[in-house]
Amino acid sequence: MAGTGKVLLEAQDLRVNYGAIAALSGFSLKLMEGEIVSVIGANGAGKSTFMNALMGMVKLAGGTILLDGSPLSTRTWKAVQGGLALVPEGRRVFAPLTVEENLRIGAFTRQEADIQKDFDWVFSLFPRLRERLRQFAGTLSGGEQQMLAIARALMARPRVLLLDEPSLGLAPIVIRDIFKELRRINEQGVSILLVEQNAKQALLLSHRAYVLQTGRLLKEGNSGDLLQDPDIRAAYLGQGA
């Protein structure tokens, strides 16, 4: 699903410090309605910090986050109510709870009457979760846990789905399946912001991308152009010019 031209989410000059260390140093980004945008970069580039800043999970030292042109609350639960949902790095499912209980936690801002159709939606995306509905989340495979983490976020009916390193620790065939479903999710009207160390997968999925290096913007552009950029190929795709 291509972007509509309307800016849905905008980060302006974001700065985050951890003590004397600047994790983000004036990073700006726009996500258009209907787009998939990726942020790529090496470990320590500030990608997860950026996602946590959007969700109000780390304190900003400066900058502004806008949703539909209005300032986004720095309280996490209000960000969720506003239309953002995060799939965190490492999945972080609630291991002692069942698949169904994890999904219901994702829907905590929703009315019970609206939830059943969302169960049907996430099961259409990830049929295996229906089969595992009464199973404890901690007993699922890594790929199944990632499916659950994505489905849990979707139960909030977000306008923007944020994904932090969704390919981490997964086999290539599982990564392929997960990214195929992310495209389907986008085609069904959810805008996606993805941070990912697997630069090739991220660029193949997204419409546009930003390259983050030690908290600063290095490059931005159409994903197809960045895939062919000699510097990006050498630094992030393991290929020379």
N, C-alpha and C positions, 0 to 999 in steps of 0.2 A: 504493500500500500504506500504510494508516494505521498509526500507532504502536501497539505492543502495551501500552503503559503501563509497560514496563520500561525503566529508564534504561540505555542502552548506553554512551554516552560523556558525560562531564561535565567541563567546565572550571570551576574554582572560583577566582575572584579573580585571574586571570592578569595579571601585570605584566611588561612587557618594556621595557628602556631601551636606546637607542642613544646612548651618552654621556650628555649632559645632557637628551636628548629622551626623553620618555615616549611610546613607541609604543602600549603597552597600559597602561591605568591601572585595574586591577581588573575586568576583563571576565569575566563568567560566562555559561555556556551549557549547556543539556542537549539531548542527542539521544536520543530514544527508539528502541528497536528497531523497525525497519520504517519509520521516518520519513524524510521529506526536510525538512531545515531549511536555510534560507538566511540568510546574513549580508549585508546590503546597506549601502552607504555610499559616500561620495564618494572620489575619489583621496586617499590620505594618511590615511584613516580608521583604518588599522591592520588591514585585512582580511587581507592577505597575511602580515603579521607573525603574526597569530593562527594561520593555517594552518601556517606554518613552526614555530611554537611547539608545536603539537600533534604534529608529526613529529620534534621534537627537533632542528630545524635552527637554532634560535636559543635562546640561554640565557635562562631565566626569571629575573627579578629577584624573583619571588614567585608564589605560587599553586600549585595542584595540578591535575593531569589524571588522571582516573579512567576506566578501561575496565572495565565490569562490576563497578564498585565498588572495584577495586584500582588502586593507582598505576601509571600507564603509564611505561615506561622512557623516559629522556631520550635514549637512543641510537636513531638513526633506524632501523637495521636491526631492532632489537628491537620498535619500534613497528609495523614491517611484519609481523614475525612474530606480533605480538599481534592483528593484524587491520585495520590502517590502511593505506591506499594513497593517494598524492597524485597528482593530475593537475596539474602545476605551471602557473603563469601563463606564457603564451608557448609552451606545448606541450613544448618542449625535447626533441624526439625526437633520437635519435642519427643525424645526417644521413648519415654515411658508411656506415652499416650498413643492411641490408635490413629490410623490414617484419618478416620472420620473426625476424631477430636481435634487433630491438627488443622483440618480444613475448617472446622467450626470456629477455631481461634482466629483464623484469617478473616472470618466474616463478623468479627465482634462489633463493627460499626453498623452492621446491616440489620434490617428487620427480619424476623424469622420467616414471615410470609414470602419474602423475596429470595430466600436462600436456596430452596429446592431446585429452581431452574439453574442456579449457579453450580450446584452439584452436577446436574446433567451436562452443563457446559464443560466443566473441567474433566468429567469422565469421557466426554467425546474427544477431548484432546489427549488424555492419558488413560485409556481403557484399563490399564493394569491397576490403577488405583482403585477402581471399582472392585476388582478381584481381591484387593488387599484391604478392603475397607475396615475390617475388624482386627487387622494385624497391627502389632505395635510398630511404630515408626522406626525404632532402633533396630529392628530385625530386617528391614528392607536393604536391598543392595544400594550401592552408591548412586547408580543411575535412577533407581526408584525414589530414593530420597530427594534427588534433585527435581524429579517430576513433582513430588509432593510439595517441595518448597515453592516451586513456581505456581502450582495449583492453589496452595494456601494464600499466596499473594493475590491471585486472581479472584479469590472469594471476596476480596474487598471491592471488587468491580472498579479497579483503578482506571483512570484516564492515561496515566503514565506508569508503565511497569519498569522498575529499575532492577537491573541484574548485575551483581558483583561477582565476576569470575565464575560464570556458570559451567565452564568446561573443566574446572579445577579437579584433578584426581580421577577423571572419567576416561574410559577407554574410547578410542577414536570412533568406533561404531555407535556408541552411546551419544557421544558429542554430536555426531551427524543427525541422529534422531531428535535430540533436544533442540538443535538449531532449526530443524525442519518445522517443529511445532511452534517455535518462536515466530517464524514467518507466518504460520497460520494464525497465530494470536494477533499479529499485526494486521493481517488481512481482514480480521473480524473487528477492527476499529480501535485497537489499543496501541497507543504510541509507546515506543520502547527506547530506553536509554540503557546502553550496555557498556560496562567496563570489563576489559578482557585482556589477559596477557597473550592469549592465542590470537595474534594480530590477523593472521590470514583468515581464520574463521569469522572474526568480527567484521573484517572488511568485506568479505563475501556476503555477509548477511545484511549489512547496514547500507543506508542510502548515503549518509555523510559520516565523516569521522574527524575526531580531534586527536592529535598526538601530544601527550602530556609527558614532560621530562622535568624531573626534580621540581614539581609544583608549578611549572610554567608551561604555557602553550608553545609547542615547537612548530607544529604545522596543523592546518585544517584544510578540508576540501571534500570533494566527492570521493566516495570510497573507491570507485573504479580507478580514479586518477592516482590515489595514494597507493593502490596495489601496484601500479606501474612506476611509481617514483623510485629512482635508483637509491636514494638515501634511505627511504623507508624499507625497501627490499633488503638492503645490506644490514640495516640495524635491527629490523624486527621480523623479517621473513627468512633470514638465513640465506639470502641470495645476493650475489654481487650485482653491480650495474650491468 
